[in-house]
């Protein structure tokens, strides 16, 4: 698995993209906002996101769920 990380949203949430290098499918964890930037990041890496995971339900960790899901 490949793990990519970046800081997102006004509260600086650590967002992760965990990817299988063979299939190029992955999950995004805690999409904390900046949905278009996250979508561009995923597209630039050539990843198909199959799931969105949240470590917990605080708004700063789930802010990008609706647009990325």
N, C-alpha and C positions, 0 to 999 in steps of 0.2 A: 504494500500500500504506500502511496505517496500522500504526504500531508502538507497542505499549504495553509498559511495563516495570514490574516491581515486585520487591522483595527478598523472598526466601522461604527458609524453613528455618533451622535453628540456625547454619549457617555463612554466612548472608546471601548466598545465590546470587542473581545477577541473572537473573530469569526474564522472557522476552519472549513477547509474543503478536503475531504478524504477520498482518494481516488484509486481505483484499481488500474495499474499501468497497462495491463493487457486489454481490458475492455473499454477503458476511458469513461467508465461509469463511476459516479461518486455520490457522496452525501455532503450536504452543507450543514454545518452545525452553528447554531446561534447567529442567524443573519440579522445583525443589530441595526439595520437601516442601510441607507445608500444603495437601494435596490438596483438602480441602473448600473452603478459602478460594479456591484457584485455580479450582475448579469453579464456585463462586459468581461469581467475577470474570468468567469466560467467559459464564456465563448472563446476568449483569447487562448485559453488552455485546451480547448477542444473537448470539453467535458460534457457529458449528459448527466444531469442531476436527477437521481431516482428518488431521493428522500430528503426531507428537511428534518433535522433533529434539533431539539431545544434542551439545554441542560436544566432549565427551569422556566417558569412562565412570566417572569418580569418583562415588562414592555420593552425594555432596552435589548432583550435577547430574542424577542419574537417580532420585532418591528418589520422585518422583511419577509415574513412568512407568506402573507397574502399575495404579494406581487411575484414572488419567486416560485410559489407552489403551483 
